[in-house]
Amino acid sequence: MTDTILNSLEVASFRGAEFLYSAGSVSAGRKTVVFEYPNKSFRVVEDLGGLLKTFQITGIITGRDFEYFERRSNLINELERESDGELIHPFFGRINVTPQTYTVSESPSTLGVATFTMTFLQSRPASLPTLSQDNSARINQLSADLFDQISAEISAKWFVTQGFINNVQNAINLLNDINRFISLTPQLFPGLVGTLSQFFDALNVFKDLTPRLVDSPEELSTQLTDLYLQADSLGTSAIDRVRIANNLFNFDSRFDEIRTTTAGLTERRRDTKLLDLAVNSMALSNAYRSIPQIEFETQDEIDLVTKALEGQYRSIIQKNEDLTLEKDTIRTIAAMRNEVRLYFDRQGTTTSKIITVNTKRTTLKELVYRYYGDLDNLDTVQNLNNFAAPRFIEGDVKILSI
């Protein structure tokens, strides 16, 4: 049996440079990000996909005189040459890899023998992740899925015991707080000219139905998700919709202030936290859905938005430590996050960075022409520096990198 296996093995080589395979190991697995929290016996592990294999190989070059040095040099040259290549592994066959580090051990007592310890990283043809043509459609579908999941979560988990009078009143107050918070949107963003009449109609319907919604989780889920969609429709541009979503994410039910010393208080905290996470998740979803419709001009803009969205995502993950929302719901949010990050990755290859240059006393036009060869970016540079039609400028000036 052993002879059969040995006879079936291929000679080891890298880019055609052969060597004797002496020993080796392979590592692989999954890419993960672990979220852990102080003073909590709780952990969330986010799966980011599979890890490609890493090969640790001990290979031997032998030979006499010129033959030995030729084989040794061939392998060294291939290990040091740029880019990936084909590794023929006795047990894993032909694999595309990129060489990493290697060491060569030689000794006067064993002339004509060189022992190589080599590391190879399995790789794909050189390319960056690209934005698929249906990226926006994918995010839109995930957002629709999330709203359906949030609706199902509220329908299944919202429950107010009518015998707990304080809980009934707390639920009414909570729904009124959400309604009032959303109703402030047109005041905070006075330039909005979206579907105002439908928005206020939805607010009034929600307000009128509030006493009944407390005892009707299915109807509550429908009305609440519709209200957030109406708020999103106030924005006539993607930037407006992201601003609205970021503001709506700020709703805070203060559920963490509710102690759980009785059954009634436990129920109250559970219901309050459920709606808190639901409205935060819908707000983040609305922001994610609008991002691919924005053409960012600078990397600084991308970094600013990325930081805000990432903070919101981590806030939801941390709040959901007790799995108030189901894992599938969180996975949908994570999938939207990944799609948006892919969009940002591609945008980052085409946007400019804001850099600071120091100039002697000169005119703005002369500075812009000196750096760009034309005056197309004159207004952009003036706005970056808040210049009010300056006659002369000097010192530090912000410009866009070429």
C-alpha positions in Angstrom: 0.0 0.0 0.0 2.8 2.4 0.9 4.7 1.7 -2.3 1.5 2.4 -4.3 1.2 5.8 -2.6 4.8 6.7 -3.1 4.7 5.7 -6.8 1.7 8.0 -7.4 3.4 11.1 -5.9 4.7 13.8 -8.3 8.2 15.2 -8.0 8.2 18.5 -6.0 9.0 21.7 -7.9 8.4 25.4 -8.0 8.2 27.1 -11.3 9.9 24.0 -12.8 12.9 24.1 -10.3 12.8 20.6 -8.8 13.7 19.5 -5.3 13.3 16.5 -3.1 10.3 16.8 -0.8 11.5 16.0 2.8 8.7 17.2 5.0 5.9 19.7 5.1 2.8 21.1 6.8 -0.3 22.9 5.6 -2.4 25.5 7.5 -5.8 26.7 6.4 -9.2 27.4 8.0 -11.6 30.4 8.2 -11.1 34.2 8.4 -12.9 35.5 11.4 -13.3 38.6 13.5 -14.0 38.1 17.2 -16.1 40.7 19.2 -15.7 40.4 23.0 -17.0 42.8 25.6 -15.7 43.8 29.0 -17.3 42.1 32.0 -19.5 40.0 29.7 -19.4 36.2 29.2 -20.3 36.7 25.6 -18.6 36.5 22.2 -19.7 37.2 18.6 -17.6 35.6 15.9 -18.0 37.1 12.4 -17.1 34.7 9.6 -15.3 36.5 6.7 -14.8 33.4 4.5 -12.2 30.7 4.0 -8.5 31.1 4.3 -6.3 30.0 1.4 -3.7 27.4 2.3 -0.2 28.2 3.6 2.4 25.6 2.8 5.6 25.0 4.9 7.9 22.8 3.0 11.4 21.3 3.7 13.1 20.5 0.4 16.5 19.1 -0.4 18.8 19.9 -3.4 21.5 17.3 -4.1 24.1 16.7 -6.8 27.7 16.8 -7.7 29.8 19.9 -8.6 28.2 22.0 -11.3 24.9 20.0 -11.2 24.5 20.8 -7.5 25.1 24.6 -7.9 22.9 24.8 -11.0 19.9 23.1 -9.2 20.5 25.2 -6.1 20.7 28.5 -8.0 17.6 27.6 -10.1 15.5 27.1 -7.0 16.8 30.3 -5.3 16.1 32.3 -8.4 12.5 31.1 -8.6 11.9 31.7 -4.9 13.2 35.3 -5.2 11.4 36.1 -8.5 8.4 38.5 -8.3 4.8 37.3 -8.7 3.1 33.9 -8.2 3.8 30.6 -9.8 3.0 26.9 -9.9 4.0 24.7 -7.0 3.9 20.9 -7.6 3.2 19.4 -4.2 3.6 15.6 -3.8 0.3 15.4 -1.8 -1.7 18.4 -3.0 -0.8 18.4 -6.7 -0.5 21.6 -8.7 -1.3 24.8 -6.8 -0.9 28.5 -7.7 1.2 30.1 -4.9 3.3 33.1 -4.0 6.6 32.4 -2.4 7.2 34.1 1.0 10.3 33.5 3.0 12.9 30.7 2.7 16.2 29.6 4.4 19.0 27.5 3.0 21.1 25.3 5.3 24.4 24.0 4.1 27.4 22.4 6.0 31.0 21.5 5.1 30.3 18.0 6.5 27.5 17.4 3.9 28.9 19.0 0.7 26.5 18.8 -2.2 23.4 18.9 0.0 21.3 22.0 0.6 18.2 22.0 2.8 15.6 24.6 1.9 12.8 25.6 4.4 10.2 27.4 2.3 6.8 29.1 2.9 4.3 29.4 0.1 0.9 31.2 0.2 -1.8 29.9 -2.0 -3.0 32.7 -4.3 -5.3 33.6 -7.0 -4.4 35.5 -10.2 -3.5 39.0 -9.2 -6.6 41.1 -8.9 -8.5 43.2 -6.4 -12.1 42.5 -5.4 -14.3 44.2 -8.0 -17.8 45.6 -7.7 -20.2 43.4 -9.5 -22.7 45.1 -11.9 -25.6 44.0 -9.6 -24.0 45.3 -6.4 -26.8 47.9 -5.9 -29.4 45.3 -6.7 -27.8 43.0 -4.2 -27.8 45.6 -1.4 -31.4 46.5 -2.3 -32.4 42.9 -2.0 -30.6 42.5 1.3 -32.3 45.6 2.6 -35.7 44.3 1.6 -34.8 41.0 3.3 -33.8 42.8 6.5 -37.1 44.7 6.7 -39.0 41.4 6.3 -36.8 39.9 9.0 -37.3 42.8 11.4 -41.1 42.7 10.7 -41.1 38.9 11.5 -39.0 39.5 14.7 -41.5 42.1 16.0 -44.4 39.9 15.1 -43.0 36.9 16.9 -41.4 38.6 19.9 -43.3 41.7 20.9 -45.7 40.9 23.7 -47.2 43.2 26.4 -49.0 41.5 29.2 -52.3 43.5 29.7 -52.2 42.7 33.4 -49.0 44.7 33.7 -50.5 48.2 33.6 -47.1 49.9 33.7 -45.9 47.8 30.8 -48.8 48.8 28.7 -48.2 52.5 29.4 -44.5 52.0 28.8 -45.2 50.5 25.4 -47.5 53.4 24.5 -44.8 55.9 25.6 -42.1 54.0 23.6 -44.2 54.0 20.4 -45.0 57.7 20.9 -41.3 58.4 21.4 -40.4 56.7 18.2 -43.1 58.6 16.3 -42.0 62.0 17.7 -38.3 61.2 17.0 -39.0 60.4 13.4 -41.4 63.4 13.0 -38.5 65.8 13.6 -36.7 64.7 10.4 -38.1 67.5 8.2 -37.2 70.1 10.8 -33.6 68.9 11.1 -33.2 68.8 7.3 -35.4 71.7 6.0 -34.2 71.3 2.4 -36.0 68.0 2.0 -38.7 68.1 -0.6 -39.6 64.4 -0.8 -42.9 62.8 -0.2 -43.9 65.0 2.8 -47.6 64.4 2.6 -47.3 60.6 2.6 -44.7 60.9 5.4 -47.0 62.9 7.6 -49.9 60.7 6.8 -47.9 57.7 7.9 -47.0 59.5 11.2 -50.7 60.3 11.9 -51.8 56.8 11.2 -49.1 55.4 13.5 -50.1 57.9 16.2 -53.8 57.1 15.9 -53.2 53.3 16.0 -50.7 53.4 18.9 -53.0 52.1 21.6 -54.1 49.2 19.4 -50.5 48.5 18.2 -49.4 47.7 21.7 -51.5 44.5 21.6 -51.1 43.8 17.9 -47.5 42.8 17.0 -48.2 42.0 13.4 -49.8 45.3 12.8 -47.1 47.1 14.8 -44.4 45.5 12.6 -46.1 46.6 9.4 -46.7 50.2 10.6 -43.2 50.6 12.0 -41.3 49.3 8.9 -43.6 51.5 6.7 -42.8 54.5 8.8 -39.1 54.1 8.3 -39.4 53.6 4.6 -41.5 56.8 4.4 -38.8 58.6 6.3 -36.2 57.4 3.9 -38.3 58.6 0.9 -38.0 62.2 2.2 -34.5 62.4 0.7 -34.4 63.3 -3.0 -30.7 62.4 -3.2 -28.6 59.5 -1.9 -26.7 61.9 0.4 -29.9 63.2 1.9 -31.1 59.7 2.6 -27.8 58.8 4.3 -28.1 61.9 6.5 -31.6 61.0 7.4 -30.6 57.4 8.2 -27.7 58.5 10.4 -30.0 60.8 12.4 -32.6 58.1 12.8 -29.9 55.7 14.1 -29.5 58.0 17.1 -32.9 57.0 18.6 -32.1 55.7 22.1 -34.8 53.9 24.1 -32.5 53.7 27.2 -33.5 50.1 27.6 -30.3 49.5 29.6 -31.7 51.6 32.4 -34.6 49.1 33.0 -33.8 46.8 35.8 -34.9 43.1 35.5 -35.8 42.5 39.1 -39.4 41.4 38.4 -41.2 39.5 35.6 -42.9 42.7 34.5 -39.6 44.6 34.3 -38.0 41.8 32.4 -40.8 41.9 29.8 -40.5 45.7 29.6 -36.8 45.6 29.0 -37.1 42.9 26.4 -39.8 44.7 24.4 -38.0 48.1 24.6 -34.7 46.5 23.5 -36.4 44.7 20.6 -37.7 48.0 19.1 -34.5 49.8 19.9 -32.5 47.2 17.8 -35.3 47.1 15.2 -35.3 50.8 14.5 -31.5 51.1 14.6 -31.2 48.2 12.1 -33.7 49.7 9.7 -31.9 53.1 9.9 -28.5 51.4 9.1 -30.1 49.4 6.3 -31.4 52.6 4.7 -27.9 54.1 4.8 -26.3 51.0 3.3 -28.9 51.0 0.5 -28.0 54.6 -0.5 -24.2 54.4 -0.4 -23.7 52.9 -3.9 -25.6 55.8 -5.4 -23.0 58.3 -4.1 -19.9 59.3 -6.1 -17.3 60.2 -3.6 -14.7 62.7 -4.7 -12.0 62.1 -2.0 -10.7 59.3 0.1 -11.3 61.5 3.2 -15.0 61.5 2.4 -15.0 57.7 2.1 -13.1 57.3 5.4 -15.5 59.6 7.2 -18.6 57.7 6.1 -16.9 54.3 6.6 -16.1 55.3 10.2 -19.7 56.3 10.9 -21.3 53.2 9.4 -18.8 50.9 11.1 -19.6 52.5 14.5 -23.3 51.9 13.9 -22.7 48.3 12.9 -20.6 47.6 16.0 -23.2 49.3 18.2 -25.9 46.8 16.9 -23.6 43.9 17.4 -22.8 44.9 21.0 -26.5 45.6 21.9 -27.5 42.2 20.5 -25.2 40.4 22.9 -28.2 38.3 24.2 -29.4 37.5 20.7 -32.5 39.7 20.9 -32.4 39.6 17.1 -31.9 36.3 15.4 -28.6 35.3 13.9 -30.0 35.3 10.4 -31.1 38.9 10.8 -27.6 39.9 12.0 -26.1 37.9 9.0 -28.2 40.0 6.6 -26.9 43.2 8.2 -23.3 41.8 7.9 -23.9 40.9 4.3 -25.0 44.5 3.5 -21.9 45.8 5.3 -19.6 43.6 3.2 -21.2 44.7 0.0 -20.8 48.4 1.0 -17.2 47.8 2.0 -16.6 46.2 -1.4 -18.0 49.4 -3.0 -15.8 51.6 -0.9 -12.7 49.4 -1.9 -13.4 50.1 -5.5 -14.1 53.8 -5.0 -10.9 54.1 -3.1 -8.9 53.2 -6.3 -10.4 56.2 -8.2 -10.8 59.0 -5.6 -8.2 61.6 -4.7 -6.7 62.2 -1.3 -6.6 65.7 0.3 -3.0 66.7 0.9 -1.5 69.9 2.3 1.2 71.8 0.4 3.1 74.8 1.6 3.4 77.8 -0.8 5.1 81.1 -0.9 2.9 84.2 -1.5 1.1 83.6 -4.8 -2.4 83.8 -6.3 -4.8 80.8 -6.0 -5.0 80.6 -9.8 -1.3 80.3 -10.2 -1.1 77.7 -7.5 -3.8 75.5 -9.0 -2.3 75.8 -12.5 1.1 74.9 -11.2 -0.1 71.7 -9.7 -2.8 70.6 -12.2 -1.8 72.2 -15.5 -5.3 73.8 -15.8 -7.9 75.6 -13.7 -10.5 72.9 -13.7 -10.0 72.3 -9.9 -10.0 76.0 -9.0 -13.4 76.0 -7.3 -12.6 72.7 -5.5 -9.4 74.0 -4.0 -11.1 77.2 -3.0 -13.9 75.3 -1.2 -11.4 72.9 0.5 -9.7 75.9 2.1 -12.8 78.1 2.7 -11.1 80.8 0.7 -13.4 83.8 0.1 -12.1 85.1 -3.2 -8.6 85.7 -1.9 -6.3 88.0 -3.8 -3.1 86.2 -2.5 -2.5 83.1 -0.5 0.6 81.7 1.3 1.4 79.0 3.8 -0.4 75.6 4.1 -3.0 75.0 1.4 -5.2 71.9 1.0 -5.3 70.4 -2.5 -6.5 67.1 -4.1 -3.7 64.7 -5.0 -3.4 63.9 -8.7 
